[in-house]
């Protein structure tokens, strides 16, 4: 596969999004977002067809995000696809081929395949129905973001994280880059809460901020 071609395809997809112009023009949409932090951002994502609710009128913002929902959110939001990837004999592996716990005909199946072949390192043992942690979502989102924008590795001054000892070692770099790029923030005590289940609202807001960051980088 041609990495430059893949990056250019993904970059073009991200640049085609129109989130910034719709932020304050978002419609009413979901009826359960009043008072939710990041309401306008979630509504803007909905207007652009990048998030779906649990029904046409409910987003269920405080519910824990499942792995299936998280991967779908990232793959759909960053427009990950197989458009620039060639497979031997034209056979594309199914989600079940790659991740035994995933069903190949499930609603999230394409997202798992697209994420996998666009640099998101999902563990083979991932359970689509299990809740996704904040650190895992941040790691996967940053991998997709950096792939989509073909972003260079950067030298950063690591931020102090009060609960750093709770971080999964493999996720530390992604989390630090997410903090530096303003895609995620620490709480008032300087804690990240890596093992906490991330909510649907938190994940959507991070996706919005990631897309806006990438649009700025590619403009």
C-alpha positions as CSV (number, residue, x, y, z in Angstrom):
1,X,0.0,0.0,0.0
2,X,1.1,3.6,-0.7
3,X,1.3,5.5,2.6
4,X,1.4,8.9,0.9
5,X,-1.6,8.1,-1.1
6,X,-3.5,6.9,2.0
7,X,-2.6,10.0,3.9
8,X,-3.7,12.3,1.0
9,X,-7.0,10.5,0.7
10,X,-7.7,10.8,4.5
11,X,-6.6,14.4,4.5
12,X,-8.9,15.3,1.7
13,X,-11.8,13.6,3.6
14,X,-11.1,15.6,6.7
15,X,-10.8,18.9,4.9
16,X,-14.2,18.3,3.3
17,X,-15.9,18.4,6.7
18,X,-17.6,21.6,7.7
19,X,-17.8,21.5,11.5
20,X,-16.5,25.0,12.2
21,X,-19.2,26.6,10.1
22,X,-21.9,24.7,11.7
23,X,-20.9,25.0,15.4
24,X,-23.5,27.6,16.3
25,X,-25.9,26.7,13.6
26,X,-26.5,23.2,15.0
27,X,-30.1,22.1,15.1
28,X,-32.0,20.9,18.1
29,X,-31.5,17.2,17.2
30,X,-31.0,15.2,20.3
31,X,-33.4,16.1,23.1
32,X,-31.1,15.0,26.0
33,X,-28.1,17.3,25.6
34,X,-29.3,20.3,27.6
35,X,-26.7,21.2,30.1
36,X,-24.2,18.7,28.8
37,X,-20.7,20.0,28.5
38,X,-19.9,20.3,24.8
39,X,-23.5,20.3,23.7
40,X,-22.8,22.5,20.6
41,X,-19.9,20.3,19.5
42,X,-22.0,17.2,19.7
43,X,-24.8,18.8,17.8
44,X,-22.4,20.0,15.1
45,X,-21.1,16.4,14.7
46,X,-24.7,15.2,14.4
47,X,-25.4,17.8,11.7
48,X,-22.5,16.6,9.7
49,X,-23.6,12.9,10.1
50,X,-20.6,12.0,12.2
51,X,-22.4,10.8,15.4
52,X,-25.6,8.9,15.9
53,X,-27.7,8.6,18.9
54,X,-29.3,5.6,20.6
55,X,-32.5,6.8,18.8
56,X,-33.4,9.7,16.5
57,X,-34.0,12.0,19.5
58,X,-31.6,10.6,22.2
59,X,-27.8,10.6,22.4
60,X,-27.6,9.2,25.9
61,X,-24.6,11.4,26.6
62,X,-23.7,10.1,30.1
63,X,-23.7,6.4,29.1
64,X,-20.4,4.6,29.0
65,X,-19.0,4.3,25.5
66,X,-18.6,0.7,24.3
67,X,-15.6,-0.4,22.2
68,X,-17.9,-0.8,19.2
69,X,-19.2,2.7,19.6
70,X,-15.8,4.1,20.2
71,X,-14.3,2.6,17.1
72,X,-17.3,3.6,15.0
73,X,-17.0,7.2,16.3
74,X,-13.3,7.4,15.4
75,X,-13.5,5.7,12.0
76,X,-16.6,7.6,10.9
77,X,-15.5,10.9,12.3
78,X,-12.1,10.9,10.7
79,X,-13.5,9.3,7.5
80,X,-11.2,6.3,7.6
81,X,-11.7,4.0,4.6
82,X,-10.0,1.4,2.5
83,X,-10.1,3.6,-0.7
84,X,-6.3,3.7,-1.1
85,X,-5.5,0.2,0.2
86,X,-5.0,-2.8,-2.1
87,X,-5.5,-6.4,-0.9
88,X,-4.1,-9.5,-2.4
89,X,-6.6,-11.2,-4.7
90,X,-9.0,-8.4,-3.8
91,X,-10.1,-10.2,-0.6
92,X,-10.7,-7.8,2.3
93,X,-10.5,-9.5,5.7
94,X,-13.7,-9.3,7.7
95,X,-14.0,-7.8,11.2
96,X,-14.3,-11.3,12.6
97,X,-11.1,-12.4,10.7
98,X,-9.2,-9.6,12.5
99,X,-11.0,-9.7,15.8
100,X,-12.6,-13.0,16.8
101,X,-15.1,-11.4,19.2
102,X,-16.5,-9.2,16.4
103,X,-19.3,-10.3,14.2
104,X,-18.6,-9.8,10.5
105,X,-22.2,-8.6,9.8
106,X,-22.5,-6.3,12.8
107,X,-23.2,-2.5,12.4
108,X,-19.7,-1.7,13.6
109,X,-17.9,-4.3,11.4
110,X,-16.7,-1.9,8.7
111,X,-15.4,0.6,11.3
112,X,-13.2,-2.1,12.9
113,X,-11.8,-3.1,9.5
114,X,-11.2,0.6,8.4
115,X,-9.6,1.5,11.7
116,X,-7.3,-1.5,11.6
117,X,-6.0,-0.8,8.1
118,X,-5.5,2.9,8.9
119,X,-3.1,2.5,11.7
120,X,-5.4,2.1,14.8
121,X,-3.8,-0.7,16.8
122,X,-6.9,-2.4,18.2
123,X,-6.0,-5.5,20.2
124,X,-7.0,-8.7,18.6
125,X,-8.9,-9.7,21.7
126,X,-11.0,-6.6,21.8
127,X,-14.6,-7.2,22.9
128,X,-17.0,-4.8,21.0
129,X,-19.5,-4.8,23.8
130,X,-17.1,-3.9,26.6
131,X,-16.8,-0.4,27.9
132,X,-13.9,1.7,26.5
133,X,-11.6,3.4,28.9
134,X,-10.6,7.0,28.6
135,X,-6.9,6.1,28.0
136,X,-7.8,3.6,25.3
137,X,-10.1,6.0,23.4
138,X,-7.4,8.7,23.6
139,X,-4.8,6.3,22.2
140,X,-6.9,5.1,19.3
141,X,-8.1,8.6,18.5
142,X,-4.6,10.0,18.4
143,X,-3.4,7.1,16.2
144,X,-6.2,7.8,13.7
145,X,-5.7,11.5,13.8
146,X,-1.9,11.3,13.2
147,X,-2.5,8.8,10.4
148,X,-5.2,10.9,8.8
149,X,-3.1,14.0,8.8
150,X,0.2,12.3,8.2
151,X,1.4,14.3,11.2
152,X,5.1,14.3,12.1
153,X,6.3,13.1,15.4
154,X,6.9,16.0,17.7
155,X,9.2,16.7,20.6
156,X,7.1,17.7,23.6
157,X,7.7,18.6,27.1
158,X,5.6,16.0,29.0
159,X,2.9,17.5,31.2
160,X,2.7,16.5,34.8
161,X,-0.2,14.1,35.3
162,X,-1.1,13.5,38.9
163,X,-2.2,9.9,38.4
164,X,0.4,9.1,35.8
165,X,1.2,5.8,37.6
166,X,-2.3,4.6,36.6
167,X,-1.6,5.0,32.8
168,X,-0.9,2.0,30.6
169,X,2.7,2.5,29.5
170,X,1.9,1.9,25.8
171,X,-0.7,4.7,25.9
172,X,1.5,7.4,27.6
173,X,2.9,9.0,24.4
174,X,-0.6,9.3,22.8
175,X,-2.0,10.8,25.9
176,X,0.8,13.4,26.2
177,X,0.4,14.4,22.6
178,X,-3.4,14.7,23.1
179,X,-2.8,17.0,26.0
180,X,-0.3,19.1,24.1
181,X,-2.6,19.4,21.1
182,X,-5.5,20.4,23.3
183,X,-7.7,17.4,22.4
184,X,-8.0,16.3,26.0
185,X,-7.6,18.1,29.4
186,X,-6.7,17.2,32.9
187,X,-9.1,17.8,35.7
188,X,-8.8,20.5,38.4
189,X,-6.5,18.2,40.4
190,X,-4.3,17.5,37.4
191,X,-5.6,14.0,37.0
192,X,-6.4,12.1,33.8
193,X,-8.4,9.2,35.1
194,X,-7.1,6.8,32.5
195,X,-9.0,3.7,33.7
196,X,-12.4,5.5,33.9
197,X,-15.1,4.5,31.4
198,X,-15.3,7.4,28.9
199,X,-18.8,8.7,28.3
200,X,-20.4,9.1,24.9
201,X,-20.4,12.9,25.4
202,X,-16.8,13.0,26.4
203,X,-15.8,10.9,23.4
204,X,-17.8,13.0,21.0
205,X,-16.3,16.3,22.3
206,X,-12.8,14.8,21.9
207,X,-13.6,13.8,18.4
208,X,-14.8,17.3,17.5
209,X,-11.6,18.8,18.9
210,X,-9.5,16.3,17.1
211,X,-11.2,17.1,13.7
212,X,-10.8,20.9,14.3
213,X,-7.1,20.5,15.2
214,X,-6.6,18.5,12.0
215,X,-8.4,20.9,9.8
216,X,-6.1,23.6,11.2
217,X,-3.0,21.6,10.5
218,X,-4.1,20.8,6.9
219,X,-5.5,24.3,6.0
